[in-house]
Amino acid sequence: MISDQVCPLCGEREFHGFRLELLECGQCGLVVSPMIWQPQANEKMEDEWFGADYQAKSSFWVNIFEAWNNRKTLTRLAQAKPPGRRLLEIGVGSGSFLNSARGRGYEVMGCDLSAPICKHVRQTYGILMHGETLVTLTGENRFDVVVMNHVLEHVDQPIAFLNEVRRLLAPGGVV
C-alpha cells in the first residue's frame, strides 16, 4: 500500500500496486503511473518514450495487432452512432488508427505531445497533427468522436483533462 500521494480523481491516499508498475487507487480504482506526481510528468514521459531519438518501427506482428485493434475500435464507433464524421485521436501512437478511420470516411486529426510522432504521422499519412496540449487546441475544433487509448493513466489531472475533451466534443459526440 502506498499512501504519500493523493488520487487526482477522488482525493484518496491509498494505492495498491497494479500491473506494469502502475498504481490503483484503493477508493475509486483509478489506475495511474506513479510518474504523474513528478513535475512536468507528461513532458518527461513523452521525451523518454518518444523523444528526439524516436524511430517509428513496427514488426509484422505489431502491424497485425494494430489492424485488428483498429477494426475493433471502428466497429464500436459504428455501433455508438456518432452525430458526424469529425474524429480526434489523442495519443496517436503509430498513427495507424487515424489512417484506418480516414479510410472509413472520417475527417481525422491527431493530438500528441511528441514532436517526433507528430512528424512521423504527418509524413507517413499526411494527417493533420496538433503537437501541444488540448488547452491550446482552440477555434472551431469540435469533434464528433474523440479516441484515446492508454492516455488517461498518464495524465496528472484527469478531471481537468476530461473537461478539455468535453470542450472539444460536439453535442451528442462520442468519447
Order of alpha helices (4+ residues) and beta strands (2+ residues): beta-beta-beta-alpha-alpha-beta-alpha-beta-alpha-beta-beta-alpha-beta
